[in-house]
Amino acid sequence: VLFVVTNEQETSATVQVTLVHDDGPTVLDESVTLGAGASREFDLGIDRPGTYELTAAIEDGLRRTITLNIEAKDIRDGSNYDVILRDNGVQVTWEE
């Protein structure tokens, strides 16, 4: 399971990305600064299906929290989750 954070804004952005499993463990807690058009990949080695809460917060205040149901199939097939930083918000998409 791969998480990719992409900055589609015209200026650099700092974003705090967290991913927490529903039974408590924090899987990801990173602050990253990305230039305009830049991306950063996080391969977290997720090996447990379950419900995860993903939060992406840009330091200017824009924020998005979404609940992800990561299934055994997602882990086996290597699903990708994209966190896209835009001028008017944060979008999360995924590909199976």
Residue pairs with C-beta under 8 A, 6 or more apart in sequence:
1 43
1 44
1 46
1 70
1 74
1 75
1 78
1 79
1 80
1 81
2 41
2 42
2 43
2 78
2 79
2 80
2 81
3 17
3 19
3 28
3 41
3 42
3 43
3 44
3 54
3 80
3 81
3 82
3 83
4 39
4 40
4 41
4 42
4 80
4 81
4 82
4 83
5 15
5 17
5 32
5 34
5 39
5 40
5 42
5 56
5 83
5 85
6 34
6 38
6 39
6 82
6 83
6 84
6 85
7 13
7 15
7 34
7 35
7 36
7 37
7 38
7 39
7 85
8 37
8 84
8 85
8 86
9 36
9 85
9 86
9 87
10 36
10 87
11 36
12 33
12 34
12 35
12 36
12 38
13 33
13 34
13 58
13 59
13 60
13 85
14 31
14 32
14 33
14 34
14 58
14 59
15 31
15 32
15 34
15 56
15 57
15 58
15 59
15 83
15 85
15 90
16 29
16 30
16 31
16 55
16 56
16 57
16 59
17 28
17 29
17 30
17 31
17 32
17 42
17 54
17 55
17 56
17 83
18 26
18 28
18 29
18 30
18 53
18 54
18 55
19 26
19 27
19 28
19 29
19 44
19 52
19 53
19 54
19 55
20 26
20 27
20 52
20 53
21 27
21 48
21 50
21 51
21 52
22 50
22 51
22 52
22 53
23 50
27 44
27 46
27 52
28 42
28 44
30 42
32 40
34 40
34 85
46 52
46 70
46 75
47 75
48 75
49 70
49 71
49 72
49 74
49 75
50 69
50 70
51 67
51 68
51 69
51 70
52 67
52 68
52 69
52 70
53 65
53 66
53 67
53 68
54 65
54 66
54 67
54 68
54 81
54 83
54 92
55 63
55 64
55 65
56 63
56 64
56 83
56 85
56 90
56 92
57 63
57 64
57 90
58 85
58 90
62 85
62 88
62 89
62 90
63 90
64 83
64 89
64 90
64 91
64 92
66 92
68 81
68 94
70 79
73 96
74 96
77 96
79 94
79 95
79 96
80 94
80 95
81 92
81 93
81 94
82 91
82 92
82 93
82 94
82 95
83 90
83 91
83 92
84 90
84 91
84 92
84 93
